[in-house]
Amino acid sequence: MIEVRRLRVLRALADHGTVTAAAEVLHLTPSAVSQQLAALESEVGQELLERRGRRVAITSAGRLLLSHADTILTEVERAEDALRLYADGATGELRIAAFATAISLLVAPSLASLRESTPGLHLVVQDAEGHQAVTQLLDGEVDLAITVEHRGSPRPADDRLVLTPLYAEPFVAVLPPTHPSATKDSVDLAALATDDWIMTSIGNPIRDVVLLACEQAGFQPRVVHTSDDFRSVAALAAAGAGVSLVPRLTLPPSTPAVIRPLALPTPTRRVLVATRRARADHPLITATLKTLAETAAQLNL
């Protein structure tokens, strides 16, 4: 008989690529992970792993087992949830990971509403960049992840997750007050081709959106300054250090830089909330998703 805990180990290895990384996520030692995987291979009578230097590849038999493992783990989590609900009713703790802007615009107002509508809910919030939140969700560290669409984001076909769109936010140009485009009603992105640029760091989904927009406008931006804090981006632009594109809702009205809308086509940041499919029907999660969607609908977009 296959032990469920060993399926969790195989899934962690598939998600993180190395025995060491899987061990860290599972709070085990690398040797314990290796022992669990060896025991799983013995249980199924198939070679599930192929060692390639320091990394481990999943064999075709392992991938077949993983396709069933996701279903099994989902049903086990549903059973555990059902027992918890039976034991204590619709009360409990939910952990939500979100990037900073989403916390201030969505999570904080929703938390206030949920305190009235769902008093049995204790919501725990942690700051995480959009591309990190889903990893935390899949690792079981959080129950909900507010994230953004980007090249590495989960696809709608990922059976482990349920994705709910929240809002689409246009990008705006951030300019020095003396910039030639600062007096225009809207900015043609191609007009910024020769400027120095202030960009988010490599790996930040915002950077991918901006680079793609510039490419479609026919140029590659000259990145001089890097910051993931949009207030810092605005301060640098105001000081004449360069130009930038940022999601519109990330900057307060009192920003020192000049903010202008972009001429069409305007790049957008698409924000969504993800939860594990096994818990998508949990009453506390459905109540939280409903409130987040209501809060998003009230944003000034």
NORVEN-V382022 format. One record per helix or strand of 3 or more residues. SS is the DSSP state (a for helix, b for strand). FROM is the first residue (numbers start at 1). TO is the last residue. Records with the same first field share a line. If there is no record, write none. Layout:
SS: FROM-TO / FROM-TO
This chain:
a: 4-16 / 19-26 / 30-44 / 60-88 / 100-117 / 130-138 / 180-183 / 189-192 / 205-216 / 230-238 / 248-250 / 277-279 / 283-297
b: 49-52 / 55-58 / 92-98 / 121-127 / 144-148 / 161-175 / 196-199 / 222-226 / 243-247 / 258-262 / 268-276
